[in-house]
Amino acid sequence: MSDKVPVTVLTGYLGAGKTTLLNRILSEPHGQKFAVIVNEFGEIGIDNELIVGADEEVFEMNNGCVCCTVRGDLIRIIDGLMRRKGKFDAIIVETTGLADPAPVAQTFFVDENVSRKARLDAVVTVADAKWLKDRLKDAPEAKNQIAFADVILINKTDLVAPQELREIEMRVRGINPYARLHRTERCGVALDQVLGRNAFDLDRILDIEPAFLEADGHGHDHDGNDHDGHDHQHGLKHYHDEDMQSLALHTDKPIDPEKFFPWVQDLVAREGPNILRSKGILAFNGDPERFVFQGVHMMLDGNHQRLWRDDERRESRIVFIGRNLAEDKIRAGFAACQVS
């Protein structure tokens, strides 16, 4: 996995601050070089005119909303970039604000050539603190962008009162309890919090949810927000989104790969449209290495990551985020993959 070029997908609804974040990434003295792919809604792209940093490569995809046609563009552009490997350290894809991130993310699973050379590092979503509550009511894309995220920036926090900001955070956590959450003004965030996140690695969950391994994902407090040392116990059971769910599974028992792979492949084949994101770390029976996977809808990708360390518990952890998840069936199916 280490020789694959990491790709960060920047998403967020119109006006949330994606280009501001991109400009920060390209302007700061991080010593890295990025290839930037911009997807702009409309015939004539203007976002690249807003992007600073002349040393970066900027490619535009001008065919409107991100959909299956864009995947073809993305494959073509990334394929071209890979022929110039070594001239950049990572790729950043900025989607249009009206986009569902799924087709972009799926590109790194569905195309063999792309997945062999590049890997999805993280989906980073920028949310507008002032308007997010309204967008969650009238724009399904905004909800999908939250649900898909590995990292969420609640931006423009200076435009809302503290109590309103807490309510917004609780709404976000009700949709996606497992993304790393940051409060920002003008997208001011340390770059190592949005780049190099390694979306494969569920250890990141422990950044925000130390109790993740101690409960089943329901009813406990969520407190790991980066906002100047002010942690709030959020009691999210009162704020679970009406149609978006998150389901966390874990076990100390070894997993039988002969049972797990057919089960998870059948699950995403049947329930794929409802499963927005999936990711997991698995301890296979008799296997000295951790197996990691992530998925978007029906697309799954995974591989061995590293040896289990002597000082860590060999546990399996999986997260599903989606709509109308058949929780009881999923739990029972996962339990059936465990070695007694």
N, C-alpha and C positions, 0 to 999 in steps of 0.2 A: 504494500500500500504506500510505502514511503516514497517510491519513485514516481507516483502519480502526481500530476499537477493539481493542487487544491483549487476548488472553485467555490466562491462565495456568491450566493444569489441575494441581491438586495431587492426587497419588495416593500410595499406599503401603499396605502390609498393616495389618490391625487392630493398633492400639496402637503403630505405628511413630513417631508424633509429628506427623501432619499438622495437627491442630488447634493444637498448640504452634507450629508454623511459621506457620499462619494468624494466630494471635494476635500473633506478633512482627511480621508484615507490617502488621497493622492498628494496632499500638500505637506503632510507631516514628515519629518526627517527619520523615516523608518529604515531607509537603506534598501528597501525592496522595490522591485519593478513589477507593475501590473499590466496585463492586457485587459482592457475594459470593453465589454459588449453592451451596447445600449439598445433597448427596444422601446421605440417611441410610437405613441398612438397617432396615426394620421399619415398623410402622404409625405409630408416634409418633416424630417426630424430636426428638432431644435435643441434637444437636451445636450448634444455633444458640444454646443456652443457655450453651455453653462459649466462644462467640466474644465477644471483647471489642471495644470500639470502636463506640460508639453512633452515630457519624456514617455508618457504612457501611450500605448496603442489604443485607439478608440475605433470600434467597429459598430456600424449602425445596422439595425434590422428594421426596415421601414414598412413592414406589412401589417401594422395595426395591432389589434389585440393579440396577446400571446395565445396561440392555439396550435394545432398539429402542424400547420404550415411553418410556423416559427421553428418547430423542432428541426425541420429540414435545414433551415437557415443556420441554426445553432450548430448542428452537426457539421455543416460545411465550413463554418467559420472556425470552430475548434480544430477541425481536421487541418485547416490551413495553418492555424497557430502552432500546432504540434510539429509542423515541418520546420519551425523556427525555435524549437525548444532550446532553452538555455538563455534566451533573450529576455525572459520574464520569469518571475518567481511564482506568480499565481494569476488566476483569472477572476475578474469580477463581472457578474452579469446584473445589470440594472433593468428590471422589468418595468413596463408601463404601469401606472397606478391603477388601471382598470383590470389588471391581469390576475388570474388564478395562477399561483406559482407551480401548479402540478405539472404542466407540460414541460416547463424548463427543468424542473427537478427530475422528471422522468427520463429526460435525455441522457442522464448519466447512468441509467439502468438499461434502457431499451436499445441503445446502439452499442454494439460490441466494440467497435473501434474507439469510440469515445470513452467507454467505461474502462478500457484497457489502459488508457493514457491519462485520464483525468478522473477526479473523484469529487463528489459533492462534499465540501467541507462544512457548510452550514447555510441555512436559510435565515437571513437577518431581516426582520420586519420592523419598519418605522411606523409608529402609530401617532396620530395627532391627538394630543390630550384634550384639546378644546372641542373637537368634533367627533371623537371616536364613538361616543355613546349614540349619536345620531346615525353614524355610518353602520354601526352594528345592527341597527333597526332596518335600514333601507338599502344596504349594499352587501349582498352575500359575499362579494369578493373580499371585502374588508374582514369578514369573519374567517374566511378561508386563509387569508394571509396571516392572521393571528394563529390559527390552528396549525399551520404548516411550520411555524417558526421554531428555530432552535435558540435564537436570541431575539428579544423584543426590546426596542427602544421606545419608551413612552416619551415622546418629544413635545416641546413647547409647554413644559410643565409650569413655566412662569405665567401662563395665560389662564390658569385655573386655580381655584381655591384649594387649600390642603384637603378638606373633606371630600371635595369632588374628585381630587386626584386619587384618594384612597378608594373611592367607589369605582373609578375607572380601572384601577389595578385589580380589584376584586372581580370585575367583569372579565378582564383579560385572563386572570387565573382560572375563572370558571370555564373558559374555553380551552386553555392550554396551561395546565399546572406545571409543565416540565421545561418550559423555555426559561432561559436566563433573562431576568427582567432588569432593565436600567431606566432610571428617570434621567431625562436629559433636557437641556436647553440648547437649541441650535446644534443638536446631535453631538454634543460634547461628551465623548466617551473614549476611554483608553482603547487603542487599536487592538490590543491583544484580547479585548473582550468581544470583538466582532470578527477578527481574523484568526485563523489557526485554531478554530474551536473543535474540529474533528467530530462531526456529527455522528460518526459511527460509535463514539465512545460514551456509553451511558454513565460512566463515572462522572460526567459533567452534571448529571442529575443531582448528585450529592452536593454540588455547589449550592444548589437552591433548596434541596429537600433532604436534609440529613435523616429524617424519619422515613424515607422512602422504603427502606428495607424492613421497617418495623410494622408496617400497616398495609392495607390493601388498596390504598389510594383514595379512601373515602373518610371524611370527617375529621382529619387531623389538621393542624395549623400549618400554614405555608408562610414562611417569613423571610426568605432569602433575597430581598430586593437590595440592589446597590443604590441606596439613596442617603448618603452622608451619615450613615450610622443609625438611621432611624428605622428600626425593624417593627413591623406591625403584624400582629397575629390576626390572620384574616378570616378564619372560620368559613372556609369556602363552601361548605355544604349548603349555605344559604344563597350562593351565587352560581351554582352550576347552571350552565347555559341550557336553555330549553331543548335545543336540538343537537348540541355538540357534546361529545363525551370523551373522556380519557379513561383508559383502562390499563392498570399496571398489574403485572403478574410477576411473581418471583418464587423461587423454591431453592432449598438446600440440596434437594435430591438431584443426582446426575440425570441428564437428558439422553434418551436413546435417539441418536440421529436417524436411524432407520424408521422411526415413528415420527420424529419432529418434522423432517423435510416434507414428507407427503401431507402431513396435517396442515402446515402453514401454507403450502402451495395450494392446497384445496381451499383453505380459508380465504386467501386473497383472490382466488379465481371466482369464488361465489360471492364474497362480500367486498371485493375490491372497490367498487364505486363508493361504498360507505366508509372505507378505511383511508383516511387522508394520509396519515403517516404511521409507520411502524418502525421500531428499532429495538435491538436487543443485544445482550451479551449472554452467551450460552456456555455452560460447562457440560460438555458431552462425556458420556461414560467412558472412562479409560483414556481420555484425550488430555495430554499435558498442556495443550494450548487453548486459550480463550477463542471462541468463535464469535465474531460480531457481524451483525447484519442491519440493514435499514431498508425501508421500502416506501414507495409512493403508489398509492392505489394498488394495482395488481402487479407492479414491478418490484422484484426483490433482488438484492445484491448482498453478498457477504463473503467473508473469508476469515482465515485464522489471523489473529492479531499479534499475539505474543504468548510466551509461556506464562502459565499461572505462577505467581510468586509464592514462595513458601509462607509469607506472612499475610496472605489474603485468603478470605473465605471463598471457596469455589461455589458460587451461587449463580443462578440463571435469572436474568431480569429482562422483561419485555414490556414495552409500552405501545399501546394502540391509541390513536386519536382519530375520531371520526364521528359519523352520525348513525344513529339507530344500530349501535353495535349489539350483537347478540351476546351479552355478557356471560350469561350462564353457560351457553354452548362453548364459548371461547375458553372459559375457565376449565370446563370439563375436558375439552380437547387438549389443552395444555397439560392438565393433570395426567391424561392418558399417555403422554409422551415421557413421563418420569419413570425412572428405574426405582423400584421399591427396595 
